[in-house]
Amino acid sequence: MIIEALVARGGAVWASGKKSPSRKALVLWRSIDDWAALLLRWARSLGHDGSVVTLDEVAEGAGPEGEELRGADAELLTLAARSLQRQGLASVFESGADTGIKFA
């Protein structure tokens, strides 16, 4: 019930998009759109426009903008990247266990 209340208020998201007994939730202290904006700032600060980077590269947190991304959960980064994709600012590529993000 606590997680459901957090999800209803935007303080958490179901990691796989839907609630179910076996699903996990990500508790957020920033909205997904805020994480997406941070991810885009990071990419632009390192000159990644037009480049593809992996989630692992993002989670390494290179550069001054990357400090807050260092060690970020892959699911969180994927949700942020998909937010950028919906805005036309990135494309998300998934191949097996690897996910890449191409920044526009």
Backbone as a ProteinNet text record, in pm:
[ID]
protein_1_A
[PRIMARY]
MIIEALVARGGAVWASGKKSPSRKALVLWRSIDDWAALLLRWARSLGHDGSVVTLDEVAEGAGPEGEELRGADAELLTLAARSLQRQGLASVFESGADTGIKFA
[TERTIARY]
80.7	0	85.7	197.9	284.2	337.9	384.6	438.1	328	209	97.7	69.8	77.5	56.1	168.2	291	402.6	387.1	347	325.6	215.6	107.5	-4.6	37.7	134.2	180.2	302	351.1	466.7	600.2	598.5	722.1	786.2	722.9	776	712.3	776.5	720.8	739.2	645	661.5	771.1	872.8	991.2	958.8	865.6	832.8	705.1	659.8	545.3	410.5	395.3	266.1	285.2	182.2	183.3	148.4	220.5	187.1	258.2	218	278.8	430.8	483.8	627.1	706.6	643.1	711.2	784.4	888.4	958.7	923.4	940.1	913.8	1043.5	1058.8	1171.2	1119.8	1175.4	1137.2	1222.6	1156.2	1223	1234.6	1344.4	1354.5	1355.9	1358.1	1339.9	1242.8	1168.6	1078.4	1160.1	1098.7	1165.3	1205.2	1119.4	1153.9	1273.3	1286	1403.8	1529.9	1520.2	1634	1668.5	1565.8	1588.6	1663.7	1624.9	1692.5	1838.7	1863.9	2000.1	2081.2	2020.5	2086.2	2122.4	2032.7	2059	2170.2	2168.4	2276.1	2411.1	2412.7	2534.9	2586.4	2497.8	2538	2592.6	2525.4	2569.2	2699.3	2718.1	2841.6	2964.2	2944.2	3054.6	3059.9	2973.2	2974.3	2919.5	2822.1	2765.7	2649.1	2624.7	2518.9	2550.1	2452.7	2470.7	2544.7	2588.1	2662.4	2572.9	2614.7	2545.7	2631.7	2570.1	2637.7	2555.7	2621.2	2550.6	2509.1	2416.8	2376.5	2494.8	2583.6	2702	2789.4	2804.9	2884.9	2820.9	2689.3	2619	2639.7	2623.4	2633.7	2775.9	2876.1	3012.4	3023.3	2933.8	2925.4	3041.5	3094.2	3205.6	3163	3258.3	3234.3	3159.9	3156.8	3092.4	2942	2873.5	2729.4	2698.8	2796.5	2774.4	2777.8	2824.3	2834.4	2703.3	2592.7	2463	2413.2	2471.4	2431.4	2515.5	2626.4	2718.2	2645.8	2650	2589.1	2437.9	2379.1	2232.4	2182	2066.3	2000.8	1971.4	1997.5	1976.6	1830	1738.5	1595.6	1560.9	1615.7	1593.5	1648.2	1769.2	1828.8	1749.2	1697.6	1615.5	1488.1	1422.9	1301.5	1331.2	1444.2	1483.1	1511.8	1581.3	1611.6	1483.6	1389.4	1261.6	1183.8	1196.6	1134.5	1194.2	1326.6	1392.5	1349	1330.9	1286.3	1147.1	1057.4	922.4	926.4	1028.1	1042.9	1120.7	1164.7	1241.6	1386.3	1437.7	1573.3	1674.3	1625.1	1713.6	1640.8	1719.3	1664.4	1721.6	1639.7	1683	1691.5	1805.2	1829	1854.3	1781.6	1803	1844.2	1949.7	1999.6	2038	1951.4	1975.8	1977.7	2088.4	2100	2155.2	2196.2	2255	2152.5	2162.2	2078.7	2169	2142.7	2217.5	2124.4	2179.6	2104.3	2178.6	2107.8	2164.7	2099.4	2179.6	2127.8	2116.9	2003.2	1978.8	2051.4
-119.2	0	126.6	123.8	240.8	269.6	165.5	183.7	232.2	176.5	220.7	369.7	415.8	558	642.6	594.6	666.5	672.9	562.5	559.7	657.8	659.8	750	897.1	928.1	1067.1	1099.6	1001.4	1025	1009.5	957.2	937.4	802	720.1	588.6	545.7	450.6	391.9	241.8	170.8	26	3.1	-72.6	-88.7	-143.6	-232.9	-290.4	-231.9	-122.9	-53.4	-85	-201.1	-238.4	-298.1	-283.9	-342	-490.3	-571.1	-711.8	-758.5	-871	-915.9	-934.1	-967.7	-993.7	-876	-763.9	-649	-568.7	-501.3	-412.1	-268.3	-182.7	-40.8	36.1	142.8	233.2	354.6	378.2	495.1	611.3	719.5	832	952.6	1021.2	1150.4	1261.1	1220.6	1308.6	1238.2	1315.4	1253.6	1191.7	1101.9	1040.9	1149.1	1247.7	1357	1437.5	1454.1	1522.8	1439.6	1308.1	1219.8	1225.6	1232.1	1240.2	1368.3	1479.8	1607.3	1600.4	1537.5	1521.1	1434.1	1326.5	1237.7	1312.9	1394.9	1472.7	1575	1642.2	1737.6	1666.5	1547.9	1469.1	1438	1388.9	1351.3	1472	1583.7	1703.8	1758.6	1748.1	1800.1	1722.2	1596.2	1512.3	1499.8	1574	1572	1444.5	1381.4	1256.2	1275.3	1399	1419.4	1333.8	1253.1	1166	1037.4	1019.2	899.2	802.8	677.6	575	543.2	544.4	504.2	395.8	312.3	206.7	256.4	184.1	218.4	208.5	114	99.5	223.9	279	401.3	517.2	526	632.7	615	492.3	465.5	484.2	488.4	517.5	662.8	747.8	885.1	974.4	961.9	1046.7	1193.1	1281.7	1425	1485.3	1618.7	1686.7	1662.1	1649.9	1624.8	1479.8	1391.2	1250.1	1208.9	1296.9	1263.8	1208.5	1270.8	1226.8	1099.8	1063.2	941.3	821.1	845.4	737.1	633.7	509.2	398.9	391	469.6	469.8	333.2	297.6	172.8	169.1	56.1	43.1	66.8	21.7	41.7	190.6	263.8	407.6	476.5	441.1	501.1	467.9	346.1	307.1	389.4	408.3	490.1	634.5	687.3	824	833.1	733	731.8	721.7	640.8	629.7	760.5	834.1	965.8	1058.1	1054.1	1134.3	1089.2	959.3	906.7	959.9	961.5	1014.8	1162.4	1233.3	1374.9	1398.4	1290.4	1302.7	1344	1325.8	1369.2	1255.1	1132.2	1015.8	896.1	793.6	664.9	559.2	462.1	355.3	225.9	157.3	31.4	-76.3	-187.4	-298	-421.1	-486.5	-607.8	-703	-797.9	-889.7	-815	-827.6	-762.2	-619.8	-580.5	-448.3	-348.2	-225.4	-116.3	-1.1	55	170.7	288.5	406.8	529.8	613.7	654	745	879.6	979.2	1112.9	1192.2	1258.6	1338.6	1470.8
0	0	0	68.4	72	-68.2	-136.8	-271.9	-365.6	-353.5	-438.5	-418.9	-295.5	-267.9	-328.8	-319.4	-381.1	-533	-593.6	-738.4	-777.1	-701	-730	-723.9	-636.1	-621.6	-707.1	-783.9	-869.6	-799.5	-678.7	-603.8	-626.3	-709.5	-744.1	-875.5	-942.3	-1064.5	-1057.5	-1117.9	-1129.6	-1231.6	-1196	-1278.5	-1417.8	-1427.4	-1557.5	-1615.1	-1560.6	-1617.1	-1555.7	-1494.3	-1436.6	-1298.5	-1218	-1084.3	-1093.2	-1021.8	-1004	-877.7	-822	-696.3	-703.5	-821.7	-831.2	-887.3	-909.6	-968.5	-862.6	-909.3	-818.3	-854.8	-758.7	-780	-757.3	-832.5	-811.4	-736.1	-620.4	-541.8	-592.6	-628	-693.1	-601.6	-611	-545.1	-649.6	-777.5	-893.4	-986.6	-1063.6	-1160.7	-1274.3	-1348.6	-1463.5	-1563.1	-1584.9	-1676.9	-1627.1	-1496.3	-1441.6	-1464.6	-1446.4	-1474.9	-1622.6	-1707.6	-1852.4	-1887	-1827.3	-1853	-1807.4	-1693.7	-1643.9	-1739.6	-1788.6	-1883.4	-2011.8	-2061.7	-2182.5	-2159.1	-2044.4	-2011.9	-2006.6	-1946.3	-1938.9	-2079.4	-2165.5	-2301.6	-2377.6	-2367	-2438.8	-2382	-2250.2	-2189.8	-2235.6	-2274.5	-2320.2	-2471.9	-2541.4	-2687.5	-2747.7	-2682.3	-2731.4	-2829.2	-2876	-2975.6	-3097.8	-3140.7	-3256.3	-3226.1	-3102.8	-3063.4	-2986.5	-2987.2	-2908	-2786.3	-2670.4	-2547	-2479.2	-2403.1	-2331	-2193	-2131.9	-1995.5	-1899.6	-1925	-1839.8	-1847	-1967.1	-1982	-1905.9	-1914.1	-1842	-1692.2	-1643.9	-1499.9	-1446.7	-1535.3	-1491.3	-1446	-1496.3	-1448.3	-1484.7	-1606.7	-1649.3	-1657.9	-1634.9	-1650.1	-1532.5	-1527.4	-1414.4	-1404.9	-1517.4	-1516	-1476.7	-1491.7	-1466.1	-1320.8	-1234.9	-1093.4	-1038.6	-1074.4	-1021.8	-1089.7	-1203.8	-1274.4	-1232.6	-1166.8	-1128.6	-1044.5	-1091.5	-1018.1	-1029.7	-1119	-1133.1	-1178.5	-1131.6	-1167	-1316.5	-1381	-1525.4	-1564.2	-1481.1	-1509.8	-1508	-1412.7	-1405.1	-1529.6	-1569.6	-1687.9	-1814.2	-1820.9	-1935.7	-1940.6	-1826.7	-1823.1	-1863.3	-1817.9	-1854.6	-2004.1	-2058.2	-2201.6	-2284.9	-2239.4	-2312.2	-2307	-2198.2	-2188.9	-2295.5	-2309.7	-2413.4	-2553.1	-2569.1	-2698.7	-2734.2	-2636.4	-2659.9	-2698.4	-2650.8	-2681.7	-2811.4	-2875.9	-2999.5	-2978	-2856.4	-2823.2	-2818.5	-2830.5	-2826.6	-2886.4	-2919.1	-2961.1	-2868.4	-2832.9	-2742.4	-2822.2	-2808.7	-2877.4	-2774.1	-2784.9	-2691.6	-2769.9	-2721.6	-2783.1	-2671.4	-2645.2	-2534.1	-2402.1	-2330.6	-2200.3	-2211.5	-2331.7	-2349.8	-2401.1	-2351.4	-2397.3	-2436.6	-2554.2	-2601.4	-2621	-2608	-2626.4	-2729.7	-2835.5	-2933	-2913.2	-2882.9	-2855.3	-2983.9	-3001	-3122.4	-3114
[MASK]
++++++++++++++++++++++++++++++++++++++++++++++++++++++++++++++++++++++++++++++++++++++++++++++++++++++++

